[in-house]
Amino acid sequence: MSLPPRSPGRSPRERLSPRAADALVAGAVLVVVAVWTLVSARYASEPVVRTVLGWALVLVGCGALYFRRRQPVAVAVVTLLACVVYYPLSAQDGPLMITFALALYTTAAEGRFAAAVALAAVTLLAVGLGEVRQQPGHRQIDDTSLVMLAGWLISLVAVGRAQRTRIAYLHEVEQRALAAEREQEARARQSATEERLRIAREVHDVLGHSISLINVQSGAALHRLGKGPAPEAGLVTATEALEAVKATSKDALRELRATLGVLRRADEPTPTAPSSSGLALLGDLAERARGAGLDVRTESTGTPVPLPPPVDLAAYRIVQESLTNVTRHAGARTVRITLDWGADVVRLRIEDDGGGAPEGRPLGSGIRGMAERARAFGGELTAENGAGGGFLVDARLPLSVPTVPEGDPR
């Protein structure tokens, strides 16, 4: 298993490619071993053949380090064999053991811990057996040096293992940070999408309701004027129609301006004051619908209580969208709006005496939007044909906004 990828740009060495770094390390070790060997050659002489073989082994050991991270176990074996041949052969005793030390450390750091322990044990046993078989007085390494060699080998394996653990930990931390960043971006995109959908619902409800009323009011006025009434009656009819259109368009512009204002004040906190559209304006909403020719009747049971602004606005929009659907599709003459205030929920019932919805026809976007509003606050909404004819919208909204636990992705 190779080392986990490292973050670039932390040091000049890490800015190099892996192969360039390996070549640099191999070259640096070769320089150190070569200089040390040349200095040692001034105090020890040997045949030319042994010198050539010794330098060949130095080149093999140092050159193998170039492949130490791609083939760590093989490089450790090659450097160990080079040292096994070099030290009995050469009288110069250069520091070729550095190559095996670096290869052993790399083997542990690359995750080949078992192989590193095996190589260290084999090295210690080979050196110990070799010294035991020497004649008295001819040993090259005493007992103290053997103990130091054992500690040296153990330290190399332990440091390599610790480096492996450290890099794995840093990699895990980096992955967690990246995952957290991706999750944060996903939440931001989800929030932006939800906000766009909310604004789209608001614009749909405002424009759909107001334009439908304007269309019905102007159509009714044109119908009455088309019958050729007296000039005075025609003027009254036109005046009433224009006043209704003016009032409806004024309210539509006000609500649309408030909705689009959210886009210009995206950094402001969520408002806590009562909204400009709520059940307190239900009378104005019913009056505008009456101007379109509907007989709107409102009833309230129970004890009304102040609603949180988001729930208040959702209730208003549900009634508004229901009246819009009645105006555009139902062909009804009477609409009954009932508010039933309970201990924990307020129930809204909007029923008309129209022809109802065709059986099997899928729900429109307006009804789906009303259902989404109700579900957003932990409520529910049903829309279906009434038992005695017409169409019935039945919504239940909580009297308080449900809290979302900290850390909840919603």
Secondary structure, DSSP 8 states (H G I E B T S, - for coil): -------TTSSHHHHS-HHHHHHHHHHHHHHHHHHHHHHHHTS----HHHHHHHHHHHHHHHHHGGGTTTSHHHHHHHHHHHHHHHHHH-SS--STHHHHHHHHHHHHHTT-HHHHHHHHHHHHHHHHHHHHTS-TT--SS-HHHHHHHHHHHHHHHHHHHHHHHHHHHHHHHHHHHHHHHHHHHHHHHHHHHHHHHHHHHHHHHHHHHHHHHHHHHHHHHHHHHHT---HHHHHHHHHHHHHHHHHHHHHHHHHHHHHHHHHHTTTS----S--SSSGGGHHHHHHHHHHTT-EEEEEEES------HHHHHHHHHHHHHHHHHIIIII--SEEEEEEEE-SSEEEEEEEE-S----TT----HHHHHHHHHHHHTT-EEEEEE-TTSSEEEEEEEESS-----TT---
